[in-house]
Amino acid sequence: MRPVDRLTGAPATAAAFLEKGPPALITLSWLLLIALVGGILALIDGILRVRGKGNTIVGIIEIVVAALFVLSLFLPGIPFGSLVLAIATLIVVVIGIVFRGRQGVGIAIAALAVIALWIVLVNHWLVIPGIN
């Protein structure tokens, strides 16, 4: 049985693989891990905010922006880019902290600190050898 290309259905050959090149790989780095932690914390905070009483709109916006931020780390087609989405996530988390309602602020402050750290490191405002 001959291998088949999953996208086109055409028989896969070694020459076709060499033309397309190997699949794109994601480089695991400290900056990626910091961004993932911050984005996931913001996403969890948005989910908890939607489940709680009040501030549902802020929670929905936080979920959308945080999810786009996490996706922008892996997919190149997300509009704006990781830095703009990180700043938008930071702003939404700050708004969520100000209008917190009955929810605790522990996860929100942790997300705020980690995303702010990522923004500082990715802009080279602070250079730490081995991280950026």
Secondary structure, DSSP 4 states (H G I P E B T S, - for coil): ---B-TTT-SBP-HHHHHHH-SPP-PPP-HHHHHHHHHHHHHHHHHHHHHHSSS-HHHHHHHHHHHHHHHHHTT-TTSSS-HHHHHHHHHHHHHHHHHT-TTS-SHHHHHHHHHHHHHHHHHTTSS--TTT-
